Amino acid sequence: MYLVNLTTALSLHAAGLYDVRMVEACPNMRAVGAGINLQPAAVRELTELGLAPALEKVAVATARLEYHHRFGGLIWSEPRGRAAGYNWPQYSVHRADLQEILLSAVLDRLGPEALVTGDRLVRYEQDRTPQPGRPPVRAYVANRPSPYGCDLLIGADGINSAVRATLYPHEGPPLGNGIRMWRGVTEGPAFLDGRTMVILGCNARVKAVAYPVTRPDESGRCLLNWVVESRTDDGVGEEEARGADWDRAVPPEEVLTHIEGWRSDFLDLHGVIAGAPRIGRYPMIDRDPLPTWIDGRVVLLGDAAHPLYPTGSNGASQAVVDARVLAYALAHHGVAEALRRYEADRLPQTTKLLAAHRRLEPDPVLRQVEALAPDGFHDIRHVLPENSLDGIKSCTRQVTGVDATALNARTSWSVAV
């Protein structure tokens, strides 16, 4: 959530909206999690916010995405970022590094008074007609007697959003799909070209993702982010879904049992997992799309509006785009019209993305390969005809949500102030 809130604050400030206050539940803005991917659509927006030089210093410009069989064999490989024709790179970066860039920019541009930590929002109220002497929206936080007053409340408070729960009190907990995920960051030797994201296996059984989040040092070692996804028979309980948190630490043995027997000639996945200083566990969850994100002068953004499965490495990127679209609309229109335009732009797009992520694209093709070659292969052309693999390319485009031509041609959302 920190990343979304920080990006939203920077976007509003860049659009000439200077009276911004970010209220964050965490008392110390601790960087949690591991690696994160930024699609070119998000990198463009961060570039236009003036953050490109800082990003270039710490991020890895992802060059390729490859799909491999769990027992060996390359299924598909495609270029990413600039190599795929975008004017901006795709970045893989450690979440702590990205947060430091965004936080430094917020403190420098908006000042420390714009950031309030340790206040957890629990609900909001608003006046439907203006009341003299008080702001239209009041945001209540835990253990604080008086609410924060505001002209507009932007709920960017994650998948278990209190703002969303106030707007939709009967929605219930997030929805699980029976898949659990484990992730960690391990120092290890760079693999392939040091700029490739690899996906091994498929969600019919077990899938693993690995990519570097730092550049190789002089000894050829870097930080590798990895995720293992496995279907479980016990489902996801309501308590786990509501309290979903990567802070659930588990031992490596819990993960290694899911990839027993896997082999790769370029990545020691077993060693990478065993060497992780910390491993977190989390259910794969999302929520159904909403009919509207707007309630008067309250609006949802990021995972609070449209939580996505992480299958497209796109959740954070879509939140960055949300922030920029909303800020642009607010800079050019009154609040009501700005919210209407923001929702009209973003809700249909993210609803389509959610459907693609729920199909676990391109898993149907990967399952076909698994069924035809359960023990692996040396040449994918001996398993499937080449034209059968073309569907993977269209699938990856569906889960990223924008092609290079459209992104390169779109006018900027930057505001002259």
N, C-alpha and C positions, 0 to 999 in steps of 0.2 A: 504493500500500500504506500510505503514511503515514496517510492519512485513516481507513482502516479500523482500523489499530492504535490511533490516538488515540481514535476513537469507542468502541472496545471497552474501552480503559482507563477512559474516563470512565463508561461504562455499568456496569462492574464496581464502580467506586468509589461511584457513586450508589446501587447496590444493597447497600452495606454491606460490600463485599469490598475491604479496604484494602491488603492485602499483594499488590500487583500490580507486575510489572516488565515493561516494554515493551522488547523487544530489536529494534532497527532496523538494517538493513544499511548504510543511507546514513550517512556520517560526520557530515553537517551538516544533516540534515533539509531539504535543498534542495527547494523547491517546483518540481516539474516539471509539464509538461502545460499545459493551457489552461483552457477553460471546463468547467464541470460542471453537470449538472442534478440537482436534488433534488426528487423527487416528494413530494406531500403526506404520504405515509406516513412518509417519512424526516424531513420537516420537523416533523411531530408529535413524533417521538422526540427530535430536537435541541431542540425547544421545551421538552419535559419535562425535558431535561437543563439547562435554564436558559440556553440559547444564543440564544434568539429576538432579544433586543435587539441583540446583536452582528451577527447575520445580517441584520437589517432595515437596518442601516447600510450594508452593502456589496453586498447581493444585489439582483437585479432580480426582482420578483414577476411571473412569466410569466403573461400574460393570455390569450393565444391560441396555438393551433397551426394553421398553414396549410400546405396542400400546393398547389404550383404546377407547371404544365407548364414545361419547360426553355425553351420559346420563347414563354412568356406564357400567362396564363389561370389563374384560381383554380379548383382542383379541389374543395377542401374546407376548411372553417374550423370550428374548435370551441373553446369556452372551456376554460381550464385553471385549476387551483388553486381559489381561492375563487370565481371566476366560474363554475366547474363544479359548485359546491355543496359543496366540501370546507370543513371548518372551519379548514384550514391552507393557506397558499399553496404553489404550486410555485415554486421559486427557480432562477434561473440565476445563477451566481457564478463568479468567477475562482478556480481551484484554490488559488492562493497565498493569497488572502484567506481562504478557508475553512480552509486549513491553519493560518494564523496564529490564527484564532479557537480551533480545537481545541487547538493546541499551548499557547497561553496558558492555557486552562482546565486542561489536564493539569498544567502546571508549577505553577499556583496551587493546585489541589486535591490533587494527589498528591505534588507536590514534584519537584525535578529528579532526585532519586535514583531515581525510578521509571522514568526514561528512559535507556536505554543505546543509544548510536549507534555505528556503525562495526563492529558484530558481525553477520556473516552466518551464519545458521543453516544447517547442512549436513545434519544428521540428528538422530534422537533414539533413545534406548533407554528401556525401562521394565521394572520388576519386576512380574511377574504376581502375586506374593505379597509382602506387606510384608517389608522387610528392616530390622532394627533399625539406627537411626543414619544412614539415608540416605533421601532423598526418592524417591518411586516413579518419577519421570520425570527423565531427564537429557537436556538439550538441548545438543548440541555445535555450536560455531561455529568458523568458519575461523580459523586462526592463534591459537587460544587453547588452552592445554594442558588446562585443566579445564573440564567442562561446567557449565551452569547447572542447578541442581536445582530441581524444582518439584512441587507436588501436582497441578497441571493444566497442560498445555501446549495453548494455543489457537493453531492454525496459521492465521494471517491473512496469509500471506506471498505472496499473489498467484498468478497463473495458472501460473507456474513454481515452485510451492511445493515447498520441500525437505521440509516435513512431509508433504505429499501423496505425494511421491516415496518417502519412507520407508514410508508406509502401503501404497502401490501401486507397488512398484519396477519393474514391467514395463509400466506404462501407456504410456510413450512420450511424444513431444512433443505440444503442442497441435495441434488440427485446424484447417486453413484451409479457406475456402469459395471461394477464387479472387478475393476482393475485397481490394484495397489501399485504405488510407485515408491522406489527407493532412490535416493540420490546422494552424491557426495562430490568432493573436489580432492583430487589426489595429485601429488607431484610425481611425474613420471616422464619417460622418454617421449618426445614428439613422434607421432606416427604419420605415415604417408608424407604429404608436403608440409605438415604443420599448420594447415589452414583448411582442413576438410572436416566436415561433420559426417559421422558414419552412423547408420542405423542397421542393427543386426536383428534377425528374427522377425517375428510379426506378432500382433496382438491375439491371434488365434491361440497362441501358447504364451510365449514370453518374448518381449522385445527389449533391446538395449540401445541406448543412444550415447555417443561419446563425442566430445569436441574440445579443442584447446581454448582456454580463456586467457592465456598469456602467450607471448611469443617465446620460442625456445631461447634459453640462456646459452652461454658459451659452451656448456657441456651437453647441449642438445635436450635439456629437460625443460618442462613447462608445467603449468597447472592444467589438469584435464578434468573437465566437468563430465559426469556420467549419470545416467538414469537407467534403472531397470524397471520394467513394467510387467506385471504378471496377473493373470486372472485368478481370482480366488473363489472358493465355494461358499464362503461365509458372508459375502456381501458387505455392505457398509452400513453400520447402524446409525441411527439418528444422532446419538451422542458424538460419534466419531465425525460425522459430516458437519455438525454444528461447530465442533471444536477442531476442525482440520487445521493442522499446524505442523510445519516441517521441523519443529522443535522436538518431535518424537524421535529420540535417538535409539538406534538398534545396533546389534553386533553384526559384523560382516557375514557371519554364518547364515543369518536369516536371508541374506540376498544370494549368497553363493549357491545355495541349494537349488535356486531357480535356473541357473545357467550351467549346471553340471554337465560336463562332456563337450561344451562348446569349444570351438577352436578357431583361431584366426592367425594368419601368417604375418600380420602387421600390428596387432594389438593384443597385449596380454591383459584381457579384461578381468580375469580372475585375480591377477596380481594387483591391478589398479583398484579393484574393490577392496581386497584384503588390506591394502595400504592406506585406505582413507582414514584420516584422523577422526572423522565423524560422519555418520550416515543417518540421514533423516528419512522418515516414512510418511506417506501422505496418500489418501484415497484420490482416485481420479473422479472428480465431481464437477458438475456445472449446475445451471438452473435453466428452466424453460424461458423462452423469450417473453418479454412483457409487451402489453398493448401500448404502453406509454411510459416514458421515463420522467415525465413532468407532472408536478403538482404545484400549481401556482408559481411561486418563486423558489421552488425546490426542483433540482434536477439531478439525475444519476449520471455517473461517468465511470469508465473502466470496468473492472470486475463487479462493481456494484450494479452496473447496468447490464452487462453481457459477459459473465464468466465463461471462458472457453477451456476445453481440454487442451493440454499442452502439446498436442500432436503436431501442430503447425508452427511451433515456436513463435507464436503470434499474439499472445495475450497482452504482454507489455507494449508491443508495438501498436496495437489497436487503441490502447489507452492513451498513448502519446498523440495519436491522430485525433482522438476524441477531444483532448485538451486544446489542441490547436484550432479545430473547427469551432468549438464553443467560444474560444477567445475571439476569433475572427468575427463571429456572428455578433457577439456582445459589443464589439468595437464599432459596428456599423448599424445596429438596430437597437430599439428599446428591448427591455428584458423579455417581454412576452413573445415578440416576433423573433428575437434571437434564439430563444429556446425552441420555438417551433421549427426554425430553419436547421438548427443543430440536430434535432431529433429526426427531421425529414431526411437529412443527409446520412446520419449514422445508424439509426435503428434498422432500416432495411438491409444495409450492408452487413452489419454484425449478426443479424438473424440468419442471413444466408451463410455466413462463416460458421455460425454455431451448428447448422445442419451438416456442413461439410466435415467439421471436427467430430461430430457424433458418428459419422460414417467411418471414422478412423482412416480416412484416405491417406495413402493409397493401399490400405491393408488388404482389400480384396485381391489385388494382383499378387501381393506377397504371399497370401494364403494359397493361391494357385501354385506358385512356385514351390512352396513347402509341401503341398500334396503330391506334386509330380516328382520332386527330388528331395525326399525326406532326409537323405544322407549327405546332401550337398552336391556340388558339381564343379566342373572346371570351366565350362563355357555355357553361358546362359542360352546361347542360340540352340544348344542341344536340348533345352528344356522347353522353351517357349519361342515362337517366331518373333522376330524383332518388332513387328507392328503391334504385337500384343502388349509390349512394354511401353508403347506411346502413351497409354492411359496414365502411367505414373506421372508424366510431365503435366498433364492437364489436372491431375489430382493435386499436385503440389501447388499449382497456381490457384486452385480453389481454396486451399487452406491459408494461403498468404493473402489472397483477396485483391490483388492488383497486379497488372503486368507492367513491364518496363516501359512500353510505348505510352500507356495511359499516364503513368506516374511522371515520366519525363516531360510530357506535354502539358500537364496541369499547371494552372497559374498558382502563384505563391499565396499562402495564407498569412504572410507577414503583413503587418499594418504599419503604415508610415505615421509616426508620432512626432 
